[in-house]
Amino acid sequence: MRWERKGKTNTQLAMQVDALSQGLANASFLAFPAIIIGSNTSSSFTALEIFGMILWLASFLFESIADN
């Protein structure tokens, strides 16, 4: 209905674009902390890893709010 109000008639293409953008967001921002922590050989967290976890949490919350 939102796309119809904006005048989009090709809903299949709009759904594909939406799915691809969601996938890109999930594959990038939500995966950064795991990649950073997985590549660290130290047993303690660094400031970058803590920042990554905070970024992941914020991205997860925004994504959850957007899905609702």
PDB file of N, CA, C and O in Angstrom, chain B, residues numbered from 101:
ATOM      1  N   MET B 101       0.827  -1.196   0.000  1.00  0.00           N
ATOM      2  CA  MET B 101       0.000   0.000   0.000  1.00  0.00           C
ATOM      3  C   MET B 101       0.871   1.260   0.000  1.00  0.00           C
ATOM      4  O   MET B 101       0.527   2.267  -0.619  1.00  0.00           O
ATOM      5  N   ARG B 102       1.999   1.185   0.702  1.00  0.00           N
ATOM      6  CA  ARG B 102       2.902   2.333   0.739  1.00  0.00           C
ATOM      7  C   ARG B 102       3.459   2.616  -0.648  1.00  0.00           C
ATOM      8  O   ARG B 102       3.576   3.773  -1.051  1.00  0.00           O
ATOM      9  N   TRP B 103       3.803   1.555  -1.380  1.00  0.00           N
ATOM     10  CA  TRP B 103       4.337   1.740  -2.729  1.00  0.00           C
ATOM     11  C   TRP B 103       3.273   2.262  -3.675  1.00  0.00           C
ATOM     12  O   TRP B 103       3.572   3.070  -4.554  1.00  0.00           O
ATOM     13  N   GLU B 104       2.042   1.817  -3.510  1.00  0.00           N
ATOM     14  CA  GLU B 104       0.957   2.307  -4.359  1.00  0.00           C
ATOM     15  C   GLU B 104       0.730   3.800  -4.145  1.00  0.00           C
ATOM     16  O   GLU B 104       0.468   4.530  -5.101  1.00  0.00           O
ATOM     17  N   ARG B 105       0.829   4.264  -2.887  1.00  0.00           N
ATOM     18  CA  ARG B 105       0.669   5.697  -2.608  1.00  0.00           C
ATOM     19  C   ARG B 105       1.777   6.509  -3.269  1.00  0.00           C
ATOM     20  O   ARG B 105       1.561   7.656  -3.658  1.00  0.00           O
ATOM     21  N   LYS B 106       2.974   5.909  -3.398  1.00  0.00           N
ATOM     22  CA  LYS B 106       4.087   6.610  -4.037  1.00  0.00           C
ATOM     23  C   LYS B 106       4.059   6.469  -5.555  1.00  0.00           C
ATOM     24  O   LYS B 106       4.900   7.042  -6.247  1.00  0.00           O
ATOM     25  N   GLY B 107       3.103   5.715  -6.070  1.00  0.00           N
ATOM     26  CA  GLY B 107       2.967   5.578  -7.507  1.00  0.00           C
ATOM     27  C   GLY B 107       3.776   4.452  -8.124  1.00  0.00           C
ATOM     28  O   GLY B 107       3.909   4.390  -9.346  1.00  0.00           O
ATOM     29  N   LYS B 108       4.328   3.547  -7.291  1.00  0.00           N
ATOM     30  CA  LYS B 108       5.085   2.418  -7.824  1.00  0.00           C
ATOM     31  C   LYS B 108       4.107   1.342  -8.277  1.00  0.00           C
ATOM     32  O   LYS B 108       3.244   0.905  -7.515  1.00  0.00           O
ATOM     33  N   THR B 109       4.255   0.929  -9.516  1.00  0.00           N
ATOM     34  CA  THR B 109       3.351  -0.092 -10.042  1.00  0.00           C
ATOM     35  C   THR B 109       4.027  -1.452 -10.142  1.00  0.00           C
ATOM     36  O   THR B 109       3.345  -2.477 -10.161  1.00  0.00           O
ATOM     37  N   ASN B 110       5.346  -1.478 -10.204  1.00  0.00           N
ATOM     38  CA  ASN B 110       6.076  -2.739 -10.303  1.00  0.00           C
ATOM     39  C   ASN B 110       6.440  -3.218  -8.893  1.00  0.00           C
ATOM     40  O   ASN B 110       7.563  -3.021  -8.429  1.00  0.00           O
ATOM     41  N   THR B 111       5.486  -3.839  -8.234  1.00  0.00           N
ATOM     42  CA  THR B 111       5.712  -4.234  -6.833  1.00  0.00           C
ATOM     43  C   THR B 111       6.724  -5.365  -6.711  1.00  0.00           C
ATOM     44  O   THR B 111       7.409  -5.463  -5.694  1.00  0.00           O
ATOM     45  N   GLN B 112       6.832  -6.218  -7.720  1.00  0.00           N
ATOM     46  CA  GLN B 112       7.824  -7.291  -7.640  1.00  0.00           C
ATOM     47  C   GLN B 112       9.235  -6.732  -7.624  1.00  0.00           C
ATOM     48  O   GLN B 112      10.076  -7.204  -6.858  1.00  0.00           O
ATOM     49  N   LEU B 113       9.508  -5.743  -8.448  1.00  0.00           N
ATOM     50  CA  LEU B 113      10.820  -5.103  -8.447  1.00  0.00           C
ATOM     51  C   LEU B 113      11.049  -4.365  -7.137  1.00  0.00           C
ATOM     52  O   LEU B 113      12.146  -4.422  -6.581  1.00  0.00           O
ATOM     53  N   ALA B 114      10.044  -3.683  -6.642  1.00  0.00           N
ATOM     54  CA  ALA B 114      10.170  -2.961  -5.378  1.00  0.00           C
ATOM     55  C   ALA B 114      10.462  -3.930  -4.230  1.00  0.00           C
ATOM     56  O   ALA B 114      11.249  -3.611  -3.338  1.00  0.00           O
ATOM     57  N   MET B 115       9.837  -5.107  -4.246  1.00  0.00           N
ATOM     58  CA  MET B 115      10.099  -6.101  -3.202  1.00  0.00           C
ATOM     59  C   MET B 115      11.522  -6.640  -3.302  1.00  0.00           C
ATOM     60  O   MET B 115      12.162  -6.886  -2.280  1.00  0.00           O
ATOM     61  N   GLN B 116      12.025  -6.827  -4.525  1.00  0.00           N
ATOM     62  CA  GLN B 116      13.399  -7.291  -4.705  1.00  0.00           C
ATOM     63  C   GLN B 116      14.401  -6.252  -4.218  1.00  0.00           C
ATOM     64  O   GLN B 116      15.383  -6.593  -3.559  1.00  0.00           O
ATOM     65  N   VAL B 117      14.157  -4.996  -4.541  1.00  0.00           N
ATOM     66  CA  VAL B 117      15.049  -3.922  -4.089  1.00  0.00           C
ATOM     67  C   VAL B 117      15.031  -3.839  -2.562  1.00  0.00           C
ATOM     68  O   VAL B 117      16.081  -3.681  -1.939  1.00  0.00           O
ATOM     69  N   ASP B 118      13.866  -3.942  -1.968  1.00  0.00           N
ATOM     70  CA  ASP B 118      13.753  -3.903  -0.514  1.00  0.00           C
ATOM     71  C   ASP B 118      14.485  -5.073   0.126  1.00  0.00           C
ATOM     72  O   ASP B 118      15.192  -4.889   1.116  1.00  0.00           O
ATOM     73  N   ALA B 119      14.327  -6.268  -0.423  1.00  0.00           N
ATOM     74  CA  ALA B 119      14.995  -7.455   0.125  1.00  0.00           C
ATOM     75  C   ALA B 119      16.511  -7.348  -0.009  1.00  0.00           C
ATOM     76  O   ALA B 119      17.243  -7.729   0.905  1.00  0.00           O
ATOM     77  N   LEU B 120      16.986  -6.833  -1.143  1.00  0.00           N
ATOM     78  CA  LEU B 120      18.423  -6.673  -1.332  1.00  0.00           C
ATOM     79  C   LEU B 120      19.013  -5.635  -0.375  1.00  0.00           C
ATOM     80  O   LEU B 120      20.106  -5.831   0.156  1.00  0.00           O
ATOM     81  N   SER B 121      18.301  -4.544  -0.158  1.00  0.00           N
ATOM     82  CA  SER B 121      18.811  -3.533   0.770  1.00  0.00           C
ATOM     83  C   SER B 121      18.823  -4.059   2.201  1.00  0.00           C
ATOM     84  O   SER B 121      19.742  -3.756   2.963  1.00  0.00           O
ATOM     85  N   GLN B 122      17.820  -4.838   2.573  1.00  0.00           N
ATOM     86  CA  GLN B 122      17.808  -5.452   3.905  1.00  0.00           C
ATOM     87  C   GLN B 122      18.957  -6.451   4.044  1.00  0.00           C
ATOM     88  O   GLN B 122      19.625  -6.501   5.078  1.00  0.00           O
ATOM     89  N   GLY B 123      19.178  -7.234   3.006  1.00  0.00           N
ATOM     90  CA  GLY B 123      20.275  -8.202   3.038  1.00  0.00           C
ATOM     91  C   GLY B 123      21.630  -7.539   3.139  1.00  0.00           C
ATOM     92  O   GLY B 123      22.504  -8.014   3.864  1.00  0.00           O
ATOM     93  N   LEU B 124      21.815  -6.442   2.416  1.00  0.00           N
ATOM     94  CA  LEU B 124      23.077  -5.708   2.491  1.00  0.00           C
ATOM     95  C   LEU B 124      23.289  -5.130   3.884  1.00  0.00           C
ATOM     96  O   LEU B 124      24.397  -5.181   4.418  1.00  0.00           O
ATOM     97  N   ALA B 125      22.241  -4.586   4.466  1.00  0.00           N
ATOM     98  CA  ALA B 125      22.354  -4.045   5.825  1.00  0.00           C
ATOM     99  C   ALA B 125      22.703  -5.147   6.816  1.00  0.00           C
ATOM    100  O   ALA B 125      23.542  -4.946   7.693  1.00  0.00           O
ATOM    101  N   ASN B 126      22.077  -6.291   6.687  1.00  0.00           N
ATOM    102  CA  ASN B 126      22.346  -7.392   7.610  1.00  0.00           C
ATOM    103  C   ASN B 126      23.748  -7.960   7.406  1.00  0.00           C
ATOM    104  O   ASN B 126      24.417  -8.318   8.375  1.00  0.00           O
ATOM    105  N   ALA B 127      24.191  -8.043   6.168  1.00  0.00           N
ATOM    106  CA  ALA B 127      25.494  -8.638   5.892  1.00  0.00           C
ATOM    107  C   ALA B 127      26.645  -7.708   6.248  1.00  0.00           C
ATOM    108  O   ALA B 127      27.762  -8.174   6.473  1.00  0.00           O
ATOM    109  N   SER B 128      26.402  -6.420   6.303  1.00  0.00           N
ATOM    110  CA  SER B 128      27.497  -5.498   6.593  1.00  0.00           C
ATOM    111  C   SER B 128      27.524  -5.103   8.062  1.00  0.00           C
ATOM    112  O   SER B 128      28.370  -5.587   8.814  1.00  0.00           O
ATOM    113  N   PHE B 129      26.623  -4.244   8.478  1.00  0.00           N
ATOM    114  CA  PHE B 129      26.687  -3.700   9.821  1.00  0.00           C
ATOM    115  C   PHE B 129      26.503  -4.758  10.907  1.00  0.00           C
ATOM    116  O   PHE B 129      27.151  -4.689  11.951  1.00  0.00           O
ATOM    117  N   LEU B 130      25.644  -5.715  10.677  1.00  0.00           N
ATOM    118  CA  LEU B 130      25.408  -6.717  11.713  1.00  0.00           C
ATOM    119  C   LEU B 130      26.516  -7.757  11.769  1.00  0.00           C
ATOM    120  O   LEU B 130      26.633  -8.462  12.772  1.00  0.00           O
ATOM    121  N   ALA B 131      27.332  -7.877  10.730  1.00  0.00           N
ATOM    122  CA  ALA B 131      28.409  -8.856  10.726  1.00  0.00           C
ATOM    123  C   ALA B 131      29.752  -8.270  11.156  1.00  0.00           C
ATOM    124  O   ALA B 131      30.668  -9.026  11.479  1.00  0.00           O
ATOM    125  N   PHE B 132      29.895  -6.949  11.169  1.00  0.00           N
ATOM    126  CA  PHE B 132      31.175  -6.334  11.525  1.00  0.00           C
ATOM    127  C   PHE B 132      31.720  -6.785  12.882  1.00  0.00           C
ATOM    128  O   PHE B 132      32.894  -7.150  12.958  1.00  0.00           O
ATOM    129  N   PRO B 133      30.933  -6.777  13.944  1.00  0.00           N
ATOM    130  CA  PRO B 133      31.499  -7.191  15.237  1.00  0.00           C
ATOM    131  C   PRO B 133      32.020  -8.627  15.229  1.00  0.00           C
ATOM    132  O   PRO B 133      33.072  -8.897  15.810  1.00  0.00           O
ATOM    133  N   ALA B 134      31.321  -9.540  14.594  1.00  0.00           N
ATOM    134  CA  ALA B 134      31.780 -10.924  14.540  1.00  0.00           C
ATOM    135  C   ALA B 134      33.089 -11.045  13.770  1.00  0.00           C
ATOM    136  O   ALA B 134      33.967 -11.819  14.151  1.00  0.00           O
ATOM    137  N   ILE B 135      33.219 -10.290  12.698  1.00  0.00           N
ATOM    138  CA  ILE B 135      34.452 -10.318  11.899  1.00  0.00           C
ATOM    139  C   ILE B 135      35.612  -9.743  12.704  1.00  0.00           C
ATOM    140  O   ILE B 135      36.709 -10.300  12.699  1.00  0.00           O
ATOM    141  N   ILE B 136      35.375  -8.638  13.390  1.00  0.00           N
ATOM    142  CA  ILE B 136      36.437  -7.992  14.169  1.00  0.00           C
ATOM    143  C   ILE B 136      36.863  -8.888  15.327  1.00  0.00           C
ATOM    144  O   ILE B 136      38.058  -9.093  15.541  1.00  0.00           O
ATOM    145  N   ILE B 137      35.912  -9.418  16.065  1.00  0.00           N
ATOM    146  CA  ILE B 137      36.235 -10.260  17.215  1.00  0.00           C
ATOM    147  C   ILE B 137      36.881 -11.565  16.753  1.00  0.00           C
ATOM    148  O   ILE B 137      37.800 -12.064  17.403  1.00  0.00           O
ATOM    149  N   GLY B 138      36.410 -12.118  15.643  1.00  0.00           N
ATOM    150  CA  GLY B 138      36.978 -13.360  15.137  1.00  0.00           C
ATOM    151  C   GLY B 138      38.409 -13.225  14.658  1.00  0.00           C
ATOM    152  O   GLY B 138      39.157 -14.202  14.677  1.00  0.00           O
ATOM    153  N   SER B 139      38.805 -12.042  14.233  1.00  0.00           N
ATOM    154  CA  SER B 139      40.162 -11.843  13.732  1.00  0.00           C
ATOM    155  C   SER B 139      41.144 -11.427  14.826  1.00  0.00           C
ATOM    156  O   SER B 139      42.342 -11.321  14.560  1.00  0.00           O
ATOM    157  N   ASN B 140      40.670 -11.191  16.038  1.00  0.00           N
ATOM    158  CA  ASN B 140      41.542 -10.778  17.134  1.00  0.00           C
ATOM    159  C   ASN B 140      42.168 -12.009  17.785  1.00  0.00           C
ATOM    160  O   ASN B 140      41.465 -12.970  18.101  1.00  0.00           O
ATOM    161  N   THR B 141      43.468 -11.985  17.984  1.00  0.00           N
ATOM    162  CA  THR B 141      44.155 -13.110  18.626  1.00  0.00           C
ATOM    163  C   THR B 141      44.291 -12.918  20.131  1.00  0.00           C
ATOM    164  O   THR B 141      44.698 -13.845  20.832  1.00  0.00           O
ATOM    165  N   SER B 142      43.965 -11.751  20.634  1.00  0.00           N
ATOM    166  CA  SER B 142      44.049 -11.463  22.060  1.00  0.00           C
ATOM    167  C   SER B 142      42.835 -12.039  22.784  1.00  0.00           C
ATOM    168  O   SER B 142      41.773 -12.218  22.189  1.00  0.00           O
ATOM    169  N   SER B 143      43.004 -12.326  24.073  1.00  0.00           N
ATOM    170  CA  SER B 143      41.898 -12.883  24.851  1.00  0.00           C
ATOM    171  C   SER B 143      41.017 -11.805  25.477  1.00  0.00           C
ATOM    172  O   SER B 143      39.982 -12.125  26.061  1.00  0.00           O
ATOM    173  N   SER B 144      41.407 -10.533  25.368  1.00  0.00           N
ATOM    174  CA  SER B 144      40.594  -9.451  25.933  1.00  0.00           C
ATOM    175  C   SER B 144      40.003  -8.612  24.800  1.00  0.00           C
ATOM    176  O   SER B 144      40.498  -8.617  23.673  1.00  0.00           O
ATOM    177  N   PHE B 145      38.929  -7.894  25.134  1.00  0.00           N
ATOM    178  CA  PHE B 145      38.269  -7.038  24.149  1.00  0.00           C
ATOM    179  C   PHE B 145      39.023  -5.733  23.991  1.00  0.00           C
ATOM    180  O   PHE B 145      39.531  -5.177  24.964  1.00  0.00           O
ATOM    181  N   THR B 146      39.094  -5.247  22.757  1.00  0.00           N
ATOM    182  CA  THR B 146      39.691  -3.938  22.498  1.00  0.00           C
ATOM    183  C   THR B 146      38.574  -2.899  22.388  1.00  0.00           C
ATOM    184  O   THR B 146      37.394  -3.247  22.359  1.00  0.00           O
ATOM    185  N   ALA B 147      38.956  -1.632  22.329  1.00  0.00           N
ATOM    186  CA  ALA B 147      37.969  -0.558  22.205  1.00  0.00           C
ATOM    187  C   ALA B 147      37.202  -0.688  20.890  1.00  0.00           C
ATOM    188  O   ALA B 147      36.008  -0.394  20.837  1.00  0.00           O
ATOM    189  N   LEU B 148      37.878  -1.123  19.837  1.00  0.00           N
ATOM    190  CA  LEU B 148      37.210  -1.300  18.548  1.00  0.00           C
ATOM    191  C   LEU B 148      36.154  -2.402  18.624  1.00  0.00           C
ATOM    192  O   LEU B 148      35.085  -2.276  18.028  1.00  0.00           O
ATOM    193  N   GLU B 149      36.443  -3.471  19.345  1.00  0.00           N
ATOM    194  CA  GLU B 149      35.474  -4.555  19.494  1.00  0.00           C
ATOM    195  C   GLU B 149      34.268  -4.118  20.313  1.00  0.00           C
ATOM    196  O   GLU B 149      33.135  -4.477  19.991  1.00  0.00           O
ATOM    197  N   ILE B 150      34.499  -3.360  21.348  1.00  0.00           N
ATOM    198  CA  ILE B 150      33.391  -2.849  22.157  1.00  0.00           C
ATOM    199  C   ILE B 150      32.540  -1.890  21.315  1.00  0.00           C
ATOM    200  O   ILE B 150      31.311  -1.932  21.374  1.00  0.00           O
ATOM    201  N   PHE B 151      33.192  -1.034  20.538  1.00  0.00           N
ATOM    202  CA  PHE B 151      32.459  -0.152  19.631  1.00  0.00           C
ATOM    203  C   PHE B 151      31.652  -0.967  18.625  1.00  0.00           C
ATOM    204  O   PHE B 151      30.511  -0.619  18.321  1.00  0.00           O
ATOM    205  N   GLY B 152      32.227  -2.038  18.113  1.00  0.00           N
ATOM    206  CA  GLY B 152      31.527  -2.910  17.174  1.00  0.00           C
ATOM    207  C   GLY B 152      30.301  -3.557  17.790  1.00  0.00           C
ATOM    208  O   GLY B 152      29.264  -3.681  17.140  1.00  0.00           O
ATOM    209  N   MET B 153      30.420  -3.971  19.051  1.00  0.00           N
ATOM    210  CA  MET B 153      29.266  -4.571  19.730  1.00  0.00           C
ATOM    211  C   MET B 153      28.160  -3.546  19.937  1.00  0.00           C
ATOM    212  O   MET B 153      26.980  -3.865  19.789  1.00  0.00           O
ATOM    213  N   ILE B 154      28.534  -2.315  20.278  1.00  0.00           N
ATOM    214  CA  ILE B 154      27.540  -1.248  20.437  1.00  0.00           C
ATOM    215  C   ILE B 154      26.887  -0.935  19.088  1.00  0.00           C
ATOM    216  O   ILE B 154      25.673  -0.740  19.014  1.00  0.00           O
ATOM    217  N   LEU B 155      27.689  -0.886  18.028  1.00  0.00           N
ATOM    218  CA  LEU B 155      27.161  -0.663  16.691  1.00  0.00           C
ATOM    219  C   LEU B 155      26.205  -1.790  16.288  1.00  0.00           C
ATOM    220  O   LEU B 155      25.154  -1.538  15.699  1.00  0.00           O
ATOM    221  N   TRP B 156      26.575  -3.028  16.608  1.00  0.00           N
ATOM    222  CA  TRP B 156      25.711  -4.162  16.297  1.00  0.00           C
ATOM    223  C   TRP B 156      24.386  -4.036  17.044  1.00  0.00           C
ATOM    224  O   TRP B 156      23.322  -4.237  16.458  1.00  0.00           O
ATOM    225  N   LEU B 157      24.446  -3.706  18.325  1.00  0.00           N
ATOM    226  CA  LEU B 157      23.226  -3.583  19.117  1.00  0.00           C
ATOM    227  C   LEU B 157      22.323  -2.478  18.564  1.00  0.00           C
ATOM    228  O   LEU B 157      21.110  -2.659  18.454  1.00  0.00           O
ATOM    229  N   ALA B 158      22.915  -1.343  18.221  1.00  0.00           N
ATOM    230  CA  ALA B 158      22.119  -0.248  17.651  1.00  0.00           C
ATOM    231  C   ALA B 158      21.502  -0.665  16.313  1.00  0.00           C
ATOM    232  O   ALA B 158      20.333  -0.382  16.053  1.00  0.00           O
ATOM    233  N   SER B 159      22.283  -1.330  15.474  1.00  0.00           N
ATOM    234  CA  SER B 159      21.759  -1.783  14.176  1.00  0.00           C
ATOM    235  C   SER B 159      20.640  -2.794  14.366  1.00  0.00           C
ATOM    236  O   SER B 159      19.629  -2.748  13.666  1.00  0.00           O
ATOM    237  N   PHE B 160      20.820  -3.700  15.306  1.00  0.00           N
ATOM    238  CA  PHE B 160      19.797  -4.717  15.573  1.00  0.00           C
ATOM    239  C   PHE B 160      18.506  -4.063  16.069  1.00  0.00           C
ATOM    240  O   PHE B 160      17.415  -4.445  15.648  1.00  0.00           O
ATOM    241  N   LEU B 161      18.630  -3.078  16.961  1.00  0.00           N
ATOM    242  CA  LEU B 161      17.449  -2.395  17.460  1.00  0.00           C
ATOM    243  C   LEU B 161      16.738  -1.609  16.363  1.00  0.00           C
ATOM    244  O   LEU B 161      15.514  -1.667  16.248  1.00  0.00           O
ATOM    245  N   PHE B 162      17.509  -0.871  15.553  1.00  0.00           N
ATOM    246  CA  PHE B 162      16.906  -0.116  14.451  1.00  0.00           C
ATOM    247  C   PHE B 162      16.224  -1.033  13.457  1.00  0.00           C
ATOM    248  O   PHE B 162      15.141  -0.726  12.957  1.00  0.00           O
ATOM    249  N   GLU B 163      16.861  -2.167  13.168  1.00  0.00           N
ATOM    250  CA  GLU B 163      16.285  -3.126  12.240  1.00  0.00           C
ATOM    251  C   GLU B 163      14.986  -3.714  12.797  1.00  0.00           C
ATOM    252  O   GLU B 163      14.009  -3.884  12.066  1.00  0.00           O
ATOM    253  N   SER B 164      14.984  -4.018  14.075  1.00  0.00           N
ATOM    254  CA  SER B 164      13.777  -4.571  14.702  1.00  0.00           C
ATOM    255  C   SER B 164      12.641  -3.564  14.712  1.00  0.00           C
ATOM    256  O   SER B 164      11.488  -3.916  14.462  1.00  0.00           O
ATOM    257  N   ILE B 165      12.968  -2.308  15.001  1.00  0.00           N
ATOM    258  CA  ILE B 165      11.948  -1.257  15.002  1.00  0.00           C
ATOM    259  C   ILE B 165      11.406  -1.051  13.589  1.00  0.00           C
ATOM    260  O   ILE B 165      10.203  -0.877  13.394  1.00  0.00           O
ATOM    261  N   ALA B 166      12.312  -1.072  12.600  1.00  0.00           N
ATOM    262  CA  ALA B 166      11.890  -0.871  11.205  1.00  0.00           C
ATOM    263  C   ALA B 166      11.006  -2.018  10.720  1.00  0.00           C
ATOM    264  O   ALA B 166      10.084  -1.802   9.933  1.00  0.00           O
ATOM    265  N   ASP B 167      11.282  -3.232  11.186  1.00  0.00           N
ATOM    266  CA  ASP B 167      10.474  -4.377  10.767  1.00  0.00           C
ATOM    267  C   ASP B 167       9.071  -4.321  11.361  1.00  0.00           C
ATOM    268  O   ASP B 167       8.119  -4.819  10.760  1.00  0.00           O
ATOM    269  N   ASN B 168       8.946  -3.725  12.519  1.00  0.00           N
ATOM    270  CA  ASN B 168       7.636  -3.613  13.140  1.00  0.00           C
ATOM    271  C   ASN B 168       6.858  -2.474  12.524  1.00  0.00           C
ATOM    272  O   ASN B 168       5.720  -2.219  12.918  1.00  0.00           O
TER     273      ASN B 168
END
